[in-house]
Structures are given as structure tokens and as C-alpha cells.
Amino acid sequence: MKNVMILCGAGQIGMAIARRMGYGMKIIIGDKKYENAKAVADIMTAAGFDVTAVTMDLSERVSIQSMITEAQKYGSIKMLINAAGVSPSQAPIEAILKVDLYGTAVLLEEVGKVIAEGGVGITISSQSGHRMAQLSAKQDELLAITPAEELLSLDMLQPANIHDTLHAYQLAKRCNEKRVMAEAVKWGKRGARINSISPGIVVTPLAIDEFNGPRGDFYKNMFANCPAGRPGTADEIANVAELLMSDKGSFITGVDFLIDGGATASYFYGPLKPEV
């Protein structure tokens, strides 16, 4: 039996983190499109990792549970990397909330029930959660602790209160950050840790969809006018994930790390600040 890593989402960021942390482990990679999971599994297997691909729909609790059951066949679950999700240019409001918000909440909850002592998790959020107007303390609390099956019934998440897909995405990512805080308390009782990372513009196929989408000029302007002056790479996100998931991060849990080349700083206090 081996220690097991669950990787959700067959994207560049998730794979970069898994390659840093998954050596010597059994890696289960789940994606809604099996062919995408299989493609990443093949790349990693050719590099010497022990990887099995499965179909996993983040919007369905039963599908998440099935992936966890498969993972447990190989040993104790010690690591979770959640890099699954959809972007504002890829999906309608309902799908963004069901996958990015509800699905992430369920995944953290379900893995938190079985994570081994000394285990650690990372979920990939987004700079978008840091851009929207601050919510009230009560709204933040509702996003953090409302039972997952009741989340989508919250007033703030009703269609009449959501302006567009970007707003839905921002709400989902704000929820991710708050769920990580609440779940960190529960995971801590099992001797495990959970954190989130909020990347800025990182060059991945998903980001390229955004560059070519209706907000493409907005995103290109964002990285051109942030302090770093460029988009990031998946490996730069993996650098931070490696810290958080290693023993060097043993005192870090329940927090979100914003890694955006200073774009959010520029949004509030620099050239990216919206005109009032």
C-alpha cells in the first residue's frame, strides 16, 4: 500500500504541483473528461510517476465519492490537489456555481472525512475572489459554514443577485477561500492541513481561452500593467504549493495565498484601478 495523492483537474497547474509532490505516491487524477485525465496520466507515467486516471465530475457528490473510493484502494489519502474548475468564458452562471463553488465545497468536505494524519490539501482559487467588493461578515460566514447541499440556495447566489459570469466566478472563488478556512478547523482535528492559492494570469490552455474570449483585452492589459509586467507560469504556482504542502509549511493552514504578479495591488492602488 502507498500514500495516495488525489489530483482533481487535468490542467497545467495541477500537473505542475503533482510533479513536485507526487513522487513515490500513488496518484489518482480525476477530470470530467476522461481523455484529459488520461493524457496527463500518460505524461506523468512516462516521467516515472504511478498515476491512474478516472472520470470525476466536480459538480456531483457521488462522482467525488467514487473517486475517493478508488483512491482508497491503493492506501491512505495523504494529499489533495484541487485544480478543477471552469472559467467565466467557458460556462454559464449556473455551471460556475455548481462546479467552482458547490463542487469545491463538497470535495473539501468529503476528502476531509478521510484525509490521513499528516495529510495536506491545496485548492486553486483565483485572484478574482480578491477583486470584488467586500462582503459582510455574515455573508462570509454563510459562504464558509453553510452545509454544502444548501449553499446554492443562499440569497446572494440567486440569479437575480448575480450580474454576469465574472461575478459568479468571483463569488465562487470568495467562497473557496472561506470554505478552506472553515475546513482547516475540521481537517486539523485529523492532524491535517488545507490551504488555497489564488493565481493571477497564468499561461495555461484555460487562460488562453480567456485571452481569446470577450474579456481578452482586459486580461492582456492586466498582466501588462501589473508590477511583474507579465503573466505567470504553472511552475511558479507550484513553487508556493511545494512550500505549503511540505514540512516547511507545517504551521500554515486555513489561509489563501495570492500569487498574481501584483495585479491586485495595481487594481486597488495603481494603473489598473477602475475609473469611478
MIPARO-245623 format. One record per residue (C-alpha): residue in one letter; x, y, z. Coordinates in steps of 0.5 Angstrom, whole numbers, plus 500, padded with zeros to 3 digits. Each point is the difference from the previous one (the first is absolute). Layout:
! MIPARO-245623
<'A',<X,Y,Z>>
...
//
This chain:
! MIPARO-245623
<'M',<500,500,500>>
<'K',<502,507,498>>
<'N',<499,507,503>>
<'V',<495,503,495>>
<'M',<499,507,496>>
<'I',<493,502,497>>
<'L',<501,505,495>>
<'C',<494,503,497>>
<'G',<500,503,493>>
<'A',<505,498,495>>
<'G',<503,507,499>>
<'Q',<507,503,500>>
<'I',<500,503,507>>
<'G',<497,494,503>>
<'M',<505,495,496>>
<'A',<506,505,502>>
<'I',<498,499,507>>
<'A',<499,493,500>>
<'R',<507,499,496>>
<'R',<503,504,506>>
<'M',<497,496,506>>
<'G',<498,493,497>>
<'Y',<506,496,499>>
<'G',<500,494,504>>
<'M',<492,500,501>>
<'K',<494,497,496>>
<'I',<497,506,496>>
<'I',<492,500,498>>
<'I',<499,505,495>>
<'G',<492,502,499>>
<'D',<497,504,495>>
<'K',<493,501,497>>
<'K',<503,498,493>>
<'Y',<504,493,501>>
<'E',<504,501,494>>
<'N',<503,507,503>>
<'A',<502,496,506>>
<'K',<503,494,496>>
<'A',<504,505,496>>
<'V',<503,503,507>>
<'A',<501,493,503>>
<'D',<504,498,494>>
<'I',<504,505,500>>
<'M',<502,499,507>>
<'T',<500,493,500>>
<'A',<506,501,494>>
<'A',<503,504,505>>
<'G',<500,495,506>>
<'F',<494,501,504>>
<'D',<495,495,502>>
<'V',<493,503,497>>
<'T',<493,497,499>>
<'A',<495,505,496>>
<'V',<493,500,502>>
<'T',<494,503,498>>
<'M',<498,505,505>>
<'D',<494,506,500>>
<'L',<502,505,505>>
<'S',<492,502,500>>
<'E',<498,493,502>>
<'R',<501,498,507>>
<'V',<499,493,498>>
<'S',<506,500,495>>
<'I',<504,504,505>>
<'Q',<499,494,505>>
<'S',<501,495,494>>
<'M',<507,503,499>>
<'I',<502,500,508>>
<'T',<498,492,500>>
<'E',<504,499,494>>
<'A',<506,503,503>>
<'Q',<499,497,507>>
<'K',<501,493,496>>
<'Y',<507,502,500>>
<'G',<502,502,507>>
<'S',<499,507,505>>
<'I',<498,506,496>>
<'K',<505,505,502>>
<'M',<500,506,495>>
<'L',<494,503,496>>
<'I',<502,505,495>>
<'N',<493,503,497>>
<'A',<502,504,494>>
<'A',<493,498,496>>
<'G',<495,506,498>>
<'V',<497,504,495>>
<'S',<501,507,498>>
<'P',<496,506,498>>
<'S',<501,499,493>>
<'Q',<499,492,500>>
<'A',<493,500,504>>
<'P',<493,503,501>>
<'I',<499,502,507>>
<'E',<496,494,503>>
<'A',<506,496,498>>
<'I',<505,504,503>>
<'L',<497,500,507>>
<'K',<498,492,499>>
<'V',<508,499,499>>
<'D',<504,505,503>>
<'L',<496,502,506>>
<'Y',<496,494,502>>
<'G',<505,494,497>>
<'T',<506,503,503>>
<'A',<496,500,507>>
<'V',<498,493,499>>
<'L',<507,498,498>>
<'L',<503,503,506>>
<'E',<495,497,505>>
<'E',<500,493,497>>
<'V',<508,500,500>>
<'G',<500,503,507>>
<'K',<496,494,502>>
<'V',<505,495,498>>
<'I',<507,504,500>>
<'A',<506,497,504>>
<'E',<503,502,506>>
<'G',<506,505,497>>
<'G',<496,501,494>>
<'V',<499,506,496>>
<'G',<496,504,494>>
<'I',<500,505,495>>
<'T',<494,503,497>>
<'I',<502,505,494>>
<'S',<495,506,501>>
<'S',<501,507,496>>
<'Q',<502,507,500>>
<'S',<493,501,498>>
<'G',<498,499,507>>
<'H',<504,506,503>>
<'R',<497,505,495>>
<'M',<493,500,501>>
<'A',<497,505,506>>
<'Q',<501,497,507>>
<'L',<494,496,502>>
<'S',<497,501,507>>
<'A',<503,496,506>>
<'K',<493,496,500>>
<'Q',<501,498,492>>
<'D',<507,498,501>>
<'E',<497,496,506>>
<'L',<495,497,496>>
<'L',<505,498,494>>
<'A',<504,497,505>>
<'I',<496,495,504>>
<'T',<493,499,496>>
<'P',<499,493,499>>
<'A',<503,498,493>>
<'E',<493,498,498>>
<'E',<497,507,502>>
<'L',<505,504,497>>
<'L',<496,501,493>>
<'S',<494,503,504>>
<'L',<503,506,503>>
<'D',<497,506,498>>
<'M',<507,503,498>>
<'L',<501,494,495>>
<'Q',<493,501,497>>
<'P',<500,502,492>>
<'A',<496,507,502>>
<'N',<506,502,504>>
<'I',<506,498,495>>
<'H',<502,505,495>>
<'D',<504,495,495>>
<'T',<504,494,499>>
<'L',<506,504,503>>
<'H',<496,502,506>>
<'A',<498,493,501>>
<'Y',<507,498,500>>
<'Q',<503,505,505>>
<'L',<494,497,505>>
<'A',<502,493,499>>
<'K',<508,502,501>>
<'R',<498,504,506>>
<'C',<496,494,503>>
<'N',<506,496,498>>
<'E',<504,504,505>>
<'K',<495,500,505>>
<'R',<499,492,500>>
<'V',<507,499,500>>
<'M',<500,504,507>>
<'A',<495,496,503>>
<'E',<502,493,497>>
<'A',<507,502,503>>
<'V',<497,499,507>>
<'K',<497,493,498>>
<'W',<506,498,497>>
<'G',<504,502,506>>
<'K',<496,495,504>>
<'R',<503,495,496>>
<'G',<507,503,500>>
<'A',<500,502,493>>
<'R',<500,507,497>>
<'I',<497,503,494>>
<'N',<501,507,496>>
<'S',<499,503,494>>
<'I',<503,504,495>>
<'S',<498,506,495>>
<'P',<503,500,494>>
<'G',<500,506,495>>
<'I',<501,500,493>>
<'V',<504,493,499>>
<'V',<501,498,493>>
<'T',<496,493,499>>
<'P',<495,498,495>>
<'L',<494,503,504>>
<'A',<504,506,501>>
<'I',<501,500,492>>
<'D',<492,499,500>>
<'E',<499,507,504>>
<'F',<505,504,495>>
<'N',<496,498,494>>
<'G',<494,501,504>>
<'P',<495,506,501>>
<'R',<505,503,505>>
<'G',<506,498,497>>
<'D',<503,507,499>>
<'F',<498,501,508>>
<'Y',<505,495,502>>
<'K',<505,502,495>>
<'N',<500,507,503>>
<'M',<500,497,507>>
<'F',<507,496,499>>
<'A',<503,506,496>>
<'N',<498,505,506>>
<'C',<502,495,506>>
<'P',<506,501,503>>
<'A',<503,494,498>>
<'G',<498,502,492>>
<'R',<499,493,498>>
<'P',<495,494,501>>
<'G',<503,495,505>>
<'T',<501,492,499>>
<'A',<497,494,503>>
<'D',<507,498,503>>
<'E',<500,507,504>>
<'I',<494,498,503>>
<'A',<503,493,501>>
<'N',<505,504,504>>
<'V',<496,502,505>>
<'A',<496,494,500>>
<'E',<506,496,502>>
<'L',<501,504,506>>
<'L',<493,500,502>>
<'M',<500,492,499>>
<'S',<507,499,503>>
<'D',<502,499,507>>
<'K',<503,507,499>>
<'G',<492,503,500>>
<'S',<498,496,506>>
<'F',<498,506,504>>
<'I',<496,502,494>>
<'T',<492,498,500>>
<'G',<494,503,498>>
<'V',<503,506,496>>
<'D',<500,503,493>>
<'F',<506,502,496>>
<'L',<499,505,495>>
<'I',<505,499,494>>
<'D',<499,505,495>>
<'G',<506,504,498>>
<'G',<497,506,504>>
<'A',<494,500,495>>
<'T',<495,501,506>>
<'A',<505,505,503>>
<'S',<499,504,494>>
<'Y',<493,499,499>>
<'F',<499,504,507>>
<'Y',<506,505,500>>
<'G',<503,500,493>>
<'P',<498,501,493>>
<'L',<495,494,500>>
<'K',<496,504,505>>
<'P',<493,500,496>>
<'E',<497,507,499>>
<'V',<495,502,505>>
//
